[in-house]
């Protein structure tokens, strides 16, 4: 949507985010599995890359629980908004904390806003201030010009600051060296996938079979409020690729050994694993491959950066710079980049 120098407030917030480089890098490292998953969902809906960072502005990618009529989840969705988005919220399950369901719902909403307003900045205002209020602003003032990058509309400071923070975080991602930070990388085994559940089970049992800490599994599946993964509500669990196969193997071994909670063989007719969509995501986490001796390419979209593309294709920023003869991290929408080496 804009570069780092488009508005002094954007640059100020970028420096504020990174004033403690080590802490900033650790926070990004902690958020990276969810951030990368959100990036995949955003690409499916053709949403501007900056919005991959929206949970950073809202919650730091933390699964904040909801209370009464308060917002919840890493997207900070209100209960009434959740209902309109088709996210279930009750005493057993809160879809606002479901990593996959909430990301998909938010990206659909943002795409809808952009289709209506044709400006990603206005889409962000609509997300923060509400669609009705934003539509009224457009009717009264028309769509904002390209500059200033932060529209001079009569909105609350928090709405203006919301867009400023989003652009600031995108600024840091585009130019990390400028702010003296090093952005972490995510290995293919750390990518998140959705693993199908054949039957309900306590999260503690699922964590044991996946060979991962219970707190980590709860963090990725915080929508289940009673610490039980109930397949009548959601028939999948989110976990890293490195633990997903162990979990599948444990379920298959359980079935083969005829344990007490064994399922009929018919339940395994189609296999236990990631859904089609998440299999595709997992495949996308593998290093890019060359086809017929030629390098694969990617056309840069608005809001994308070398770091985000490196995370998406599981290559390094250095590789992208080398393959494309880049001397810095600046890229432009429409630019065609090699995402693998030629043979």
Residue, then its C-alpha position, 0 to 999 in steps of 0.5 A: x500500500x505504501x513505502x516506509x517514507x510515505x508518512x512520518x507516523x508510519x516510520x515512527x511506529x516502525x522504529x517503535x516496534x523495533x526499538x528493542x531488536x532482540x525482543x522484536x525478533x523473538x516476537x516474530x519468531x514466536x508468531x512465524x508459524x501462524x503468520x506463514x499459515x495466514x499468508x497462505x490463506x491471504x494468497x488464496x483470497x488475493x488479499x494484499x500482503x500487508x494484511x498478513x500482519x493484521x494479527x500483529x496489530x490486533x494481538x501479536x498473533x496471540x489467541x486472546x480468549x473472549x469474555x462476554x461481548x468482548x473481542x477475541x482471538x488473534x484477529x480480535x473479532x467481536x461476537x456479533x461480527x463472528x456471527x455475521x462471518x459464520x464463525x461459531x461461538x458458544x461455551x464449547x467452542x469459539x471459532x474466533x480462536x480457530x486458526x484456520x476458520x478465523x483466517x479464512x473468514x477474515x480474508x473473505x471479509x477483507x476481499x469483500x471490503x476491497x471489492x466494495x471500496x477498491x482501496x485496501x486502506x479503506x478496507x482496513x478502516x472498514x475492518x476497524x471501524x465497521x462497514x456501515x460507518x466506512x460506507x457512510x464516510x465514502x458517501x460523504x467524502x468520496x474515496x480518498x486520494x493516493x496521498x496522504x497515505x493515511x486518509x484525512x477522514x474524520x475517524x477516531x484516532x484508533x482507526x487512523x492508528x490501526x492503519x498506521x501500525x499495519x503499514x509500519x509493520x509491513x515497512x519493517x518486513x520490507x526493509x529489516x536492515x533499515x531498522x537493524x533487525x534480522x527476520x527469522x526463517x521457518x523450516x518446512x517442518x515447522x509449517x502448520x497444517x490441519x490434520x483430520x480427526x477420526x473421532x473426538x479426543x482430549x487435547x492432552x491425548x492428542x498432544x501425547x500422540x503427536x509428541x508435542x507439548x500440550x501448551x503448544x497444541x492448546x495454543x494452536x487449537x484454542x477454539x476448543x474451550x473444554x480442552x477436548x477436540x470435539x469432531x461434531x464441531x470441528x474435525x481437525x487439529x492444527x499442528x506443525x508438519x513435524x508432529x502431524x505425521x507422528x500423530x497420523x501414525x499413532x492413530x493408525x497404530x491404534x486402529x491396527x492394535x484394536x485398542x479400546x477406542x479403535x474406529x471401524x476400518x471404513x473410517x480410514x478408507x480415505x486416510x487420516x491426514x491433512x485436508x486437500x487445502x492443507x495438503x496443498x499448503x504443506x506442499x507449498x512449504x516445500x522448496x521450489x522445484x525447477x520444471x524442464x530445466x527452467x526456474x519457477x517464477x512469481x509475479x509480485x503482488x501489492x504488499x509482498x516482500x522478499x521475506x514473505x516470499x521466502x517464507x512462502x516458498x521455503x527459500x532464503x532471502x539471500x537465494x531470492x536476491x542471488x537468483x534475481x540479481x538484487x542488491x537490496x530487499x526492495x521489490x515492486x508489484x508486477x515484478x517477476x522474480x525467480x523462486x528457484x535456481x535454473x538448471 
